[in-house]
Amino acid sequence: MATTPTPAPKTPPAPAPKTAAGTAGGRARRAGPALAVAALLAFSLFPVYWMVSSAFDPGAGTRGASVLPSGFTLDHFRYVLDTGDFTTFLANSALVGAGTVLLSGLLSLFAAVAVARFRFRMRTKVLVMILIVQMVPLEALVIPLFLQMSDLGMLNSLLGLTVVYLAFSLPFGIWTLRGFVAAVPREIEEAAYLDGCGWWRMFRSVLLPLVAPGLVATSIFAFIVAWNEFIFAFTFMQDDSKYTAAVGLHRFFGQYSTDWGAVMAGSTLITVPVLIFFVVVQRRLAGGLAAGAIK
């Protein structure tokens, strides 16, 4: 009986050697996104570099802000802190910002729990009204709020300014925290009740750690609003000693000339607390994602 010969196994074709043109094309494709990211990063960080370099530039006060500083000095910071009373402005901003963060975080969390967990009349309308408040431009509310604060006797008051910032921080805080509270399964709360926890114990030990990332996010927003806001602080404050940092910075702009060294030094001082606050809460934001683990 004749046997069929077994065909020889086919060897795969050898890969074509890479040419210099192909290697250069691959490097160019990989370098394109890297160059785009580098350009975007440079475009974003250049104003910060210009601000800081001009703040330490001894010639910034006379010839204006410069990209390349002519030396190094701390005179602009001394002038801003001593002669410009910027220490008082920073303290006022810190008080208003801390009050806004604490009150908005507390009230937003309780309101978000009420909206997400309890059923009551006009619940949907309340949520719609929260969204409507966020759509109203701030400039349209300056005069109505000025008249209202005047009737309440809260003009030229840091407490009144805190209340105004609180009113604008609450809608964002309630809407954001509502999503975090609604994402927590009810079974976790029921398990806590079965273990003997009351509502406050469940809220403190179970619900609060789980919604901590959202609470940090709303705190960042409230602090930035209170720290950087200018229009309401400039309109409601008549006494120089009650100015916030954003309004105090405006004093260095003259009618015919501007002390750019002082402006840049004051801008640097305003920026540093925001960066410190963000770094601190950013760590807690990352750690809060793993907090409140289910046993």
PEZI-V929163 format. One record per helix or strand of 2 or more residues. SS is the DSSP state (2 for helix, 1 for strand). FROM is the first residue (numbers start at 1). TO is the last residue. If there is no record, write none. Layout:
[[SS:FROM:TO] [SS:FROM:TO]]
This chain:
[[2:20:55] [2:60:63] [2:75:83] [2:86:117] [2:123:135] [2:138:151] [2:158:183] [2:186:194] [2:199:210] [2:212:228] [2:231:236] [2:240:242] [2:245:252] [2:260:288]]
